[in-house]
Amino acid sequence: MKLLALLTDAFIAVFGITPPGPEQRRRASLLIGGFLLTVILAVFTVVGVMVYLISRH
């Protein structure tokens, strides 16, 4: 959960979004952090598959 909170805080700071209140912080961390982790994992997966396919030839 701390990783999601860290990603959420970084995202909010970079894009200048108004920080959520204490009662909405958990929901924002799950939504924003979960989305960011999903995107990061997807990028690493695509790069890994591309490297594998290139090295196979």
C-alpha positions as CSV (number, residue, x, y, z in Angstrom):
1,M,0.0,0.0,0.0
2,K,2.9,2.3,0.6
3,L,4.1,1.9,-3.0
4,L,0.7,3.0,-4.2
5,A,0.6,5.9,-1.9
6,L,4.1,7.0,-3.1
7,L,3.1,6.7,-6.7
8,T,-0.1,8.6,-6.1
9,D,1.7,11.4,-4.3
10,A,4.2,11.7,-7.1
11,F,1.5,11.7,-9.7
12,I,-0.4,14.4,-7.8
13,A,2.7,16.5,-7.4
14,V,3.8,16.2,-11.0
15,F,0.4,17.1,-12.5
16,G,-0.6,19.7,-9.9
17,I,-3.8,18.0,-8.9
18,T,-5.5,19.0,-5.7
19,P,-4.6,16.4,-3.1
20,P,-7.6,14.3,-1.9
21,G,-8.9,14.7,1.6
22,P,-7.9,12.2,4.3
23,E,-11.1,10.2,3.9
24,Q,-10.6,9.8,0.1
25,R,-6.9,9.2,0.2
26,R,-7.2,5.4,0.2
27,R,-9.5,5.4,-2.8
28,A,-7.3,7.8,-4.7
29,S,-4.2,5.7,-3.9
30,L,-6.0,2.5,-5.2
31,L,-7.3,4.1,-8.4
32,I,-4.3,6.3,-9.4
33,G,-1.6,4.0,-8.1
34,G,-3.2,0.9,-9.5
35,F,-3.6,2.5,-12.9
36,L,0.1,3.7,-12.8
37,L,1.3,0.3,-11.8
38,T,-0.7,-1.4,-14.5
39,V,0.7,0.9,-17.1
40,I,4.3,0.5,-15.9
41,L,3.9,-3.3,-15.9
42,A,2.4,-3.3,-19.4
43,V,5.3,-1.2,-20.7
44,F,7.8,-3.6,-19.2
45,T,6.0,-6.6,-20.6
46,V,5.9,-5.1,-24.1
47,V,9.6,-4.2,-24.0
48,G,10.4,-7.6,-22.7
49,V,8.5,-9.3,-25.5
50,M,10.1,-7.1,-28.1
51,V,13.6,-7.8,-26.8
52,Y,12.8,-11.5,-26.7
53,L,11.5,-11.5,-30.3
54,I,14.4,-9.4,-31.6
55,S,17.0,-11.6,-29.9
56,R,15.4,-14.8,-31.2
57,H,16.3,-13.9,-34.8
